Amino acid sequence: MILPGATDTPTGVPGVVQAEWVDLLGELEAVKNAVTAAQARLTLALDEATRADEARQSIRAERQGRGVPNQVGAALRVSPHAGAGFVSTSRVWVTQMPHTFTALQSGVLSQWRATLLVRETSHLSLEHRALIDEEICGPTHLTELATMSTRRLIAR
């Protein structure tokens, strides 16, 4: 397979090679989404372990875990604010939206779309959020989810 560089894109590339590039892009996207799911699970484990350590050190509950967003932000090469957002979103994926998390983990759902599901359900009760999680990302809906536009996803 020919993989072009940024400036040396070959001319006259056969359509079959271009189709392979498109397939490779899709495969890489699925891997990227699975990596995001692994980062989310690891982020939540770090947060929980840090809070447990700080509780054993008798640090007040409201102060426990305060440094985790900074650590996550630095590790992900984003701001502490974005790190905090990833910590809270990861917590929702792992603990409240298991079907969304599984869709992200399997590569069907991108980080952006999984984050939109968290954002668009943030005002709901846990029961209603779980219902929407099942209705949109449940195992019987993955095929539809894979082809659904982002606009339609938000509308649902």
C-alpha positions as CSV (number, residue, x, y, z in Angstrom):
1,M,0.0,0.0,0.0
2,I,1.3,3.4,-0.9
3,L,1.1,5.9,1.9
4,P,1.8,9.4,0.8
5,G,3.6,12.0,2.8
6,A,2.3,15.5,3.4
7,T,4.0,17.0,0.3
8,D,4.7,14.0,-1.9
9,T,1.2,12.8,-2.7
10,P,1.5,10.7,-5.8
11,T,-0.6,11.5,-8.9
12,G,-2.5,8.8,-10.7
13,V,-3.2,6.7,-7.6
14,P,-5.4,3.8,-8.6
15,G,-8.9,3.8,-7.1
16,V,-8.3,0.5,-5.3
17,V,-5.4,2.1,-3.4
18,Q,-7.6,5.1,-2.5
19,A,-10.3,2.7,-1.2
20,E,-7.6,1.0,0.9
21,W,-6.7,4.5,2.3
22,V,-10.3,5.1,3.3
23,D,-10.6,1.7,4.9
24,L,-7.3,2.4,6.8
25,L,-8.7,5.7,8.0
26,G,-11.7,4.0,9.4
27,E,-9.7,1.3,11.1
28,L,-7.4,3.9,12.7
29,E,-10.4,5.9,13.9
30,A,-11.8,2.7,15.6
31,V,-8.5,2.2,17.3
32,K,-8.4,5.8,18.4
33,N,-11.8,5.5,19.9
34,A,-10.8,2.3,21.7
35,V,-7.7,4.1,23.1
36,T,-10.0,6.9,24.4
37,A,-12.1,4.3,26.2
38,A,-8.9,2.9,27.8
39,Q,-7.8,6.4,28.8
40,A,-11.2,7.0,30.4
41,R,-11.1,3.8,32.4
42,L,-7.5,4.6,33.5
43,T,-8.5,8.2,34.4
44,L,-11.3,7.0,36.6
45,A,-8.9,4.5,38.3
46,L,-6.4,7.2,38.9
47,D,-9.0,9.5,40.4
48,E,-10.4,6.8,42.7
49,A,-6.9,5.7,43.8
50,T,-5.8,9.3,44.5
51,R,-9.0,10.0,46.5
52,A,-8.4,6.8,48.5
53,D,-4.8,7.7,49.3
54,E,-5.8,11.2,50.3
55,A,-8.6,9.9,52.5
56,R,-6.1,7.7,54.3
57,Q,-4.0,10.9,54.8
58,S,-7.0,12.5,56.5
59,I,-7.4,15.1,53.7
60,R,-10.8,16.6,53.9
61,A,-13.3,15.0,51.4
62,E,-13.9,18.2,49.5
63,R,-10.2,18.6,48.8
64,Q,-9.5,15.0,47.7
65,G,-8.6,14.4,44.1
66,R,-8.0,18.1,43.4
67,G,-4.8,17.4,41.6
68,V,-6.1,14.7,39.3
69,P,-7.4,17.1,36.5
70,N,-4.0,18.7,36.4
71,Q,-2.3,15.3,36.0
72,V,-4.8,14.1,33.4
73,G,-4.5,17.4,31.5
74,A,-0.7,17.1,31.5
75,A,-0.8,13.5,30.4
76,L,-3.3,14.2,27.6
77,R,-1.5,17.4,26.6
78,V,-4.5,19.6,27.3
79,S,-5.3,22.3,29.9
80,P,-6.2,21.4,33.5
81,H,-9.7,22.6,32.6
82,A,-9.9,20.1,29.7
83,G,-8.4,17.5,32.0
84,A,-11.2,18.1,34.5
85,G,-13.7,17.8,31.8
86,F,-12.2,14.4,30.7
87,V,-12.3,13.2,34.3
88,S,-15.9,14.0,34.8
89,T,-16.9,12.7,31.3
90,S,-15.0,9.5,31.9
91,R,-16.8,9.0,35.2
92,V,-20.2,9.3,33.5
93,W,-19.2,6.9,30.6
94,V,-17.9,4.2,33.0
95,T,-20.4,4.5,35.8
96,Q,-23.6,5.8,34.3
97,M,-23.6,5.1,30.5
98,P,-22.2,1.6,30.0
99,H,-23.6,1.2,26.5
100,T,-22.1,4.5,25.4
101,F,-18.8,3.3,26.9
102,T,-19.0,0.0,25.1
103,A,-19.7,1.7,21.8
104,L,-16.7,4.0,22.3
105,Q,-14.6,1.0,23.4
106,S,-15.6,-1.0,20.3
107,G,-14.8,2.0,18.0
108,V,-18.4,2.6,16.9
109,L,-18.7,5.9,18.7
110,S,-16.1,8.7,18.6
111,Q,-15.0,10.6,21.7
112,W,-16.8,13.7,20.5
113,R,-20.1,11.9,19.9
114,A,-19.8,10.0,23.3
115,T,-19.1,13.4,25.0
116,L,-22.2,14.9,23.3
117,L,-24.3,12.1,24.7
118,V,-23.0,12.9,28.2
119,R,-23.7,16.6,27.6
120,E,-27.1,16.2,26.2
121,T,-28.2,13.9,29.0
122,S,-26.6,15.9,31.9
123,H,-29.9,17.4,33.1
124,L,-31.7,14.0,33.3
125,S,-32.1,11.6,36.3
126,L,-29.9,8.6,36.4
127,E,-32.8,6.4,35.4
128,H,-33.6,8.5,32.3
129,R,-30.0,8.8,31.3
130,A,-29.7,5.0,31.5
131,L,-32.8,4.6,29.4
132,I,-31.4,6.9,26.7
133,D,-28.0,5.1,26.9
134,E,-29.8,1.8,26.2
135,E,-32.1,3.3,23.5
136,I,-29.3,4.9,21.5
137,C,-26.1,2.8,22.2
138,G,-27.5,-0.5,23.3
139,P,-26.3,-3.7,21.5
140,T,-29.3,-3.8,19.2
141,H,-28.8,-0.2,18.1
142,L,-25.0,-0.3,17.2
143,T,-25.6,-0.7,13.5
144,E,-27.9,2.3,13.4
145,L,-25.5,4.3,15.6
146,A,-22.6,3.7,13.3
147,T,-24.4,5.3,10.4
148,M,-26.3,8.0,12.3
149,S,-25.3,11.6,11.7
150,T,-24.2,13.7,14.7
151,R,-27.2,16.0,14.2
152,R,-29.6,13.1,14.3
153,L,-27.8,11.7,17.4
154,I,-28.3,15.0,19.3
155,A,-31.9,15.2,18.2
156,R,-32.6,11.7,19.5
